[in-house]
Amino acid sequence: GSTAVFGLAVLAGTIRVSYPFFLLVRFVAGITGGILFTACAQIVGQVVTPRYQGTAVTVFTASGPLGFVLGQLGSPLIAERFGWAVVFPTHALVTLAGYLLFRRVQDDHSYTTTSISLGGFVRTLSDRSVLLVSTAALCTNSMNLFLNSWVPTFATEELSLSLAGAGGTAALISFMGVIARPGGGWLSDRIGSRRRPIIIASFLLSMPLFVVLTQRVDPMLFAFLLISLGFSLQLGGGLYFVYIQEVVPSHVTGTSLAVVTSFSVGGALVAPIVGGWIVDAISWYVAFGFNIALGIAGIVVI
């Protein structure tokens, strides 16, 4: 159902009605996209043995940054050759192909599902473990999205890089997620399926890099710092979707995953706004310091 609604919303985006209508269909597509991501993370966690769960789920979560890279690189090429309206149906076809692959998995595996009552839903939303893991995920995603949003501007204003060069360098942050997320899952499985040490290491490795990033460095060192930060921040980014399934009863994993996803998206929404306000009102250095504070908070709650 979500795939069908997503496909229809994407196709509706090609209709030239009005800008509010375009925003509405993007809103609908965003909701169904979140549903698909949450449901698939739960399914992946169920179809593999616990020994390899960390690796499997984090490989799946790497689809996020990989999708960003492919979409942002491929969409302009499609639009340039065939027109912008063709971009939307192309992505709808990609989604349909993913659904057909999912049907194969669905035929080969069975899943344990239990209905959740309204009371159980409310208790899950207020469960301490769910809220703590979700808050840590918010901290990670906030730090990540602050970098993605504001690093190009910082590089042009403070390091005198060209906007194109700064933007290209910043793209390394998302690309590193394709490597770091599965890497974090693999490491976690290797140390006895322990999730917290990798998440804590992710924060500990990232915070000193934020400090160094504020220094005036040459473009090559700046690119290296962004690669390192992109890797360290996302090393634990996929593990939240594994960890949450291990600390709650099996019949509420879907709801718990949805809470983690909502907190993560909330961090992605708020971080660029708060970061921009701090830069305008105070300074870049305080904005970077705020991200270091988020890292400390993430360690405390996890």
PyMOL commands that set and color helices and strands:
alter all, ss='L'
color gray80, all
select helices_A, chain A and resi 2-12+19-47+50-61+63-82+84-108+118-125+128-158+163-190+196-213+219-235+240-246+250-281+284-301
alter helices_A, ss='H'
color red, helices_A
deselect
rebuild
show_as cartoon
